[in-house]
């Protein structure tokens, strides 16, 4: 939990003790309360719920002075992982993770957020995606009619296998779980066969041998208990996946301006919470796998270079597929990434609080 959020929570407690709220004077009547639904496919016991959802819920309720009440629906109770866009448009939920990677036909430019070796860390990825949104991503979102609230990226996707692997060559011919167009193409570049399996179904597919290995973001290995099955771990550090969290447009537009500001601020806080989770739980997963005795397969410098050379053409293909402006997008992304370098958490938090990307205001 950020120091900023902790301070806000403390202030809220002091004001409540004297009969005031952060939203104004006096108490809030039942008819003045707007209920918001946050949904996700992860389980109620997952680190995402503990480290992202609960602090975000508390942030929204505290900053709104009780005018917004958040109800959390984990365990795919309202919809599946790939159904976030539909759930928002049809008013099934109000705030949920959405996955452009599962919507290859609806998105073009947005897929750059999942391209290999795009971002050095989660903080840079989240900030650069938000800065690219207004100029490049937004037209695709306008067609769908959903508002992204914040645009984080996952941890890097690495290989966890039940079959023995000692080198890159051992991946050839294996059936490896992918998660959409970009990840599947990475698997193909390694000489393996991609099998698309939605995240909630990965554990069973891995356990039953439907796939020999999974290409999965390391921070979520513990959430999905994949460390219980895998025997060999190969860190590739190739790709992250952009997973924007989006808000129901009707819900947002129905809010008063002050409550819209609360939701916008919650998006900036959400980007911090998510990026912290990714950074923290990558280390936790690595430590847990070592304790379980999972073998770590370190690639040589030559093998890593072979991987990089195999996936480099994906960038040229992305530009060719998406037209001339895609080259401008790739250039802008690389310039921004170079400018931020390996941005640390302190810098990211300051930017999100003091210099938020105004184009991320929903519907603007």
N, C-alpha and C positions, 0 to 999 in steps of 0.2 A: 504494500500500500504506500503511495507516494506521501512525502511529507506534506505536500499541499493538501491532499485529501484528508490526512489526519488532522491538520489544522482546521479545516472546514468543519470536520466532525466535532471537534472540541468547541468551536464557536457555536455550532448548532445546539450543543448540550447546554452551554451557558445561557443562551437566549431562551431555550425551552424552560429552564429552571425559573426564569422570571416572567414566564407567560407570554413570551414573544416568539416569533419564528423568523427564519431568514426571508420568507416571502412577504412579511408585513406584520401588522399588529394583530394581536388576538389569536383565537383558535380558528381552525378551518372547519366549516360545516360539511356534512356528508355530501350535500348536493354540489359543493364546490370542488370535490375531489374527482380527478380524472384518472382512470385506471389504465395502465400500460402493460401489455403482455410482452415479455422477453422469452423467446423460445430458442431451443438448440437441440441437436441430436445427441450431444454428449450426455453421459449419465449424471445423475444428481450428485454422485460421489467423485466426479472428475475434478482434476485441478483447475480446469477452465471455470467451473462453477464457483469454486472457492476463491480463485485468484482474480477472476475477471467479473463474473456476473454479480456476485454478492456485493463487492465494493461499488460496482456501477449502479446497482439498485439503491444502495445507501446514499450514493452521491446524488442521484436524481431526486430521491425523496427529501433529503436534507436541503439541497439547494432550492427546491420548489417550495420549501416551507410547509410540506405536507399536502400541497395541492396536487401532486402527482404520486400515485400509489402504484408500485411495480409488482406485478405477479410473474413469477418465474416458472417456465414450463420446460424442464430438461427431458431427457430420455425419449426424444422424438414424439412427445405426447401430442403435439399439434400438427407436425409435418416432418417429413424426412429431410436429410441433408441437402438433397438436390432440388427441393421444392420451396426453398426460401423465397424466391421471386414471386411465385404463384401465391404463396401464403400471404405475402404483403399486399399484393394487388387485390386479392379476394377477401381481405380483412380478417384473415385467420389469426394474424399476429401483428404486433406493432414494431418490434425490433428483433432482428435475427441475423445471423451470418448468411451471406449469399455467396454463391460460387460461380463466377464467370467461367471457370475451368470446366464446369459441367454443362455450359451453354455455348458450345463452340460456334453455333450458327448465329446466335444473337449478339455475340461480341467479336470484335477484331482487335482493335487497339488495346483493349483492357488485358488481353492475353500477354502483353509485354511484361506485366507484373509477375508472371510466372516463368519467364524465360531464364535459361541457365546462366548462372554467374552474373545476374543483374545487380544484386545488392550485397554489400559486404556484411551487413548485419540487419537485425530487425528494425532498429531505430531509423537507419537510413532508408530502408524500404518503405516504412510507413510514411515518413515525411515526403519522400520523393513522389510516391503515388498520389498523395494529396495535392502536391504542387502540379502534377501533370493532369489532374482531373479536369479542371476548367477548360484547358486548351485542347485536350486530346480525348479524354475518356467520356466526357459528359454527353455528347450526342447519342452515344449508344445507350446510355441510361435513360435519356429522355424518351427514346422509342419504347422502352420497356415500361416506363412510368413509375419507376421506383427511385427513391433518394438514398444514395450511399451516405452514411453518417461519418464513418472513419474507415480507413483503407490500410489495414496492417498486412504484414506478410508472415508466413509461418517460419519455423526453423528450417534448416536445410534438409532436403530429402536424401536419406541414406539407405543402404541395403541391409536388411536383416533376413537371414536365410536359415532354413532347417537343413539344407544340404551343405556339405563341407565345401568351403571356398577358400582358396589360398592366394588367388591372384585374379586379375581381370579376366583372364582366359577362361576361368571356371564358370563365368556367368553365361557363356555362349550356350544357347539352346535351352536355358532354364525358363520356366514360366514365372514371371515376376508381376506382382500386382502393380498396376498403374492407377492413375486417378483422373484421366482425361488426356486431351490431345498432347499437351507439352510433355507431361511426364511419360506418356506412352512412347513418344518419339525419342526421349532420352534412353528408355529401355531398349528400343530397337537399335539405337546407335551403339549400345554395348553388346549387341549380338544376341540378345535374349528376346523372348516373346512376351509382349505386354498383355495382361489380362485385366480389363477394367473391372474393379470391384469398389462399390461405394464404401466409405469409411465404416459405417455401422456393421457391414458384413465382412470386414477384413478378418476379424478374429476367427470366425468359423471357417472361412476359405483357407486361411493359413493353417489352422488346426487340422482340417480334413484333407490337406494336401492338394486342394484345387490349385494352389500356387506353391512354388518351391521357395519363393522369397517375396518380400514386399519392399517396394520403394516408398518409404514413409517418412514423414517429418519427425525428426528425433525427439522433439519436445513432447509429442503426443504418443510416443511408444508406451509410456506408463499408463496413460489414460485409457488406451485400448488393450492393455495387458498383453501386448505382443511379446514382451520380454519373457513371458511364461512359455512361449513356443520356440522362438528363435534360438539358434545355437551359434551363429556366426554373424558378426556385425562388421560391415565395410563402410566407413565414413567416406563419402564422396564429396560433400560440400558443394554440390552442383547447382541445385535449384531451390528456390523458395516459391511458395504459392501465395498470390494475393487473394485474401479473403475479406472483402469489404463487408462491414456490418451495416445493414440498411434499415431505414425507418419507413413505416407505412405512410404514404403521402397524404391520405385523407386525415389520418390521426394528427400528423404534424400541422397541416394547414388549419385544423380546427382549434389548435391551441392559441392562447393569447400570446402577444409578442414576448412578454417576459418569460413565459413557459417555453416558447420556442428557443429562446436564448439558453435556458437550462439544458434543453436537449442538445443544442449545438455544443455547449461546454462539456456535456457528458460525452460527446463524440471525441473531443480532445483528450478527456480523461481516459476514455476507453482505449484510445490508441496507445497511451502510456501503459495502462494495465496489461494490454495484450502483448506489447513488446517486452515488458518486464517478464511476463509469464514465459514467453518464448525463450528469452535469454536464460532465465533461472532454471526452467525445466529441461532444457537441453543438457545442462550440467547434471541435473538430478537423474536423468535417464541414463546418461553415460556411467555415472557412479553405480546405479542400480544394476546395470548390465554387467559391470565388472564384478560386483558382489555375487551375482548369479553364476559366474564362471563362463559367461558368453565369450567366445574367442573374438578378439579384435584383429581384423585383417587390414593392415596398413599397406597402402599401395606405394610402390616406388615412385620416384620423381618421373621416371620414364613412362610409367603406366598412367599417372595423373595427366601428363602431357598428351598421351594418346587419347584419353577421355576428352580433354579440352578440344583437341583437333577434331574429334568425331562429332561434337555438338556445335562447333562454331558455325557450320552451314545453316543451322536453324535460324540464326539471326538474318541471314540473307534471304532465306525462305519467308520469314515473317514480313520483311519489307516488300518482297515480290508479291506476296499474297494480299497485302493490305494497301498497296498503292503508294504514290509519291510522298504523301504526308507521313507515312509510316517511317520513312527515313528521317524526317524532321523529329518525329517522336523518339526514335532511337538515339539520335544526336542529343536531344534535350535531356533524355534520361541519363546518358553517359556523362554529360557535362555537369548535371546536378550531383550525380554520385561522386564524381571526381572532386567537386567543390566541397562536399561534406566529408569525404574521406571515410575513415572508420569512426563516425560520430559517436560520442559517448552519451550515456543516459542523461547526464546533467544538461548538456546542450539541447538534447531533444526535448526534455521537459520544459526548459525555458522557452523554446520556440513554440511549443504547443500552447503554452499558457500566455505568453506575451506577444507572439506573432502568429496567431492561428491563420490558416489558409481560408480566406473569406469565401472562396469559391465552393468550399465544402458545406456552406450553409444550405440545408436541404431545399431544393427547388429554386435556388437562386440562379 
